[in-house]
Amino acid sequence: MKKVLAGAILAASTLAAPAFAWEGKVVACYDKIWVPATYTYSKKLIMAAHTEWEYRNGQMVKIHYPAVYKEKKHLDKAGHYVARKAPCK
């Protein structure tokens, strides 16, 4: 009988212990902040810049065509959340 009673008291005290364990104070507060993804960009030359003579409206015209590039976007770091220190509410 003593063993059963001691076991019951021990079981009750272990279940109630977490409720009485919180006696601390708030040390720091953090907010969940979204950090967007970062990318790098690279350019590939499609057509080099050049100048041409063309016949337009009865006269010769010198026309400059700028270079044409194709831009590629590469993912460096995916978007993620970070914990940033904030004032406590």
Phi and psi in degrees as a GROMACS rama.xvg file:
@    title "Ramachandran Plot"
@    xaxis  label "Phi"
@    yaxis  label "Psi"
@TYPE xy
-65.4294  -37.6128  LYS-2
-66.1775  -40.2282  LYS-3
-67.0207  -43.1374  VAL-4
-65.6479  -41.6811  LEU-5
-65.8913  -39.1545  ALA-6
-64.2798  -40.3272  GLY-7
-66.345  -41.0013  ALA-8
-65.9517  -42.2754  ILE-9
-62.9092  -44.1956  LEU-10
-64.0942  -42.02  ALA-11
-66.4507  -38.0601  ALA-12
-71.1726  -33.231  SER-13
-72.2062  -31.6424  THR-14
-75.8082  -31.7297  LEU-15
-86.6446  -15.8607  ALA-16
-59.683  -42.9954  ALA-17
-61.3058  -29.8366  PRO-18
-69.9262  -31.508  ALA-19
-94.5019  -4.11345  PHE-20
-76.6403  -24.0622  ALA-21
-79.9756  99.7804  TRP-22
-131.617  11.7989  GLU-23
-83.7073  -175.381  GLY-24
-128.796  160.469  LYS-25
-71.0475  127.11  VAL-26
-98.5532  -44.5662  VAL-27
-153.914  155.256  ALA-28
-123.975  146.888  CYS-29
-133.742  144.714  TYR-30
-106.282  150.408  ASP-31
-89.4996  115.271  LYS-32
-115.419  134.083  ILE-33
-86.2559  127.112  TRP-34
-106.769  118.343  VAL-35
-68.1795  163.006  PRO-36
-65.8  151.828  ALA-37
-112.216  143.85  THR-38
-129.396  154.83  TYR-39
-115.445  151.739  THR-40
-121.364  140.232  TYR-41
-129.831  148.938  SER-42
-113.934  140.222  LYS-43
-120.639  127.848  LYS-44
-70.5072  123.172  LEU-45
-96.8823  -46.6732  ILE-46
-142.995  127.534  MET-47
-71.8608  156.605  ALA-48
-66.6302  142.844  ALA-49
-155.409  162.586  HIS-50
-121.032  136.406  THR-51
-133.24  152.709  GLU-52
-95.8911  133.569  TRP-53
-133.624  152.931  GLU-54
-98.458  113.295  TYR-55
-134.953  133.181  ARG-56
50.7687  41.1231  ASN-57
79.694  11.934  GLY-58
-142.11  161.245  GLN-59
-86.5196  131.306  MET-60
-126.686  132.231  VAL-61
-92.2282  120.658  LYS-62
-118.75  134.232  ILE-63
-102.828  127.651  HIS-64
-105.773  122.449  TYR-65
-72.5665  165.256  PRO-66
-67.1558  149.62  ALA-67
-116.891  126.889  VAL-68
-120.503  151.512  TYR-69
-110.085  126.769  LYS-70
-98.9211  133.4  GLU-71
-114.112  140.683  LYS-72
-111.7  127.033  LYS-73
-118.952  132.305  HIS-74
-76.2647  122.027  LEU-75
-90.411  -53.2338  ASP-76
-140.709  126.509  LYS-77
-68.6855  157.773  ALA-78
-65.1214  147.239  GLY-79
-157.696  166.969  HIS-80
-98.5388  145.801  TYR-81
-130.161  156.482  VAL-82
-95.4919  119.62  ALA-83
-114.369  134.071  ARG-84
-62.3662  137.666  LYS-85
-142.324  160.74  ALA-86
-67.6013  142.5  PRO-87
-75.508  144.993  CYS-88
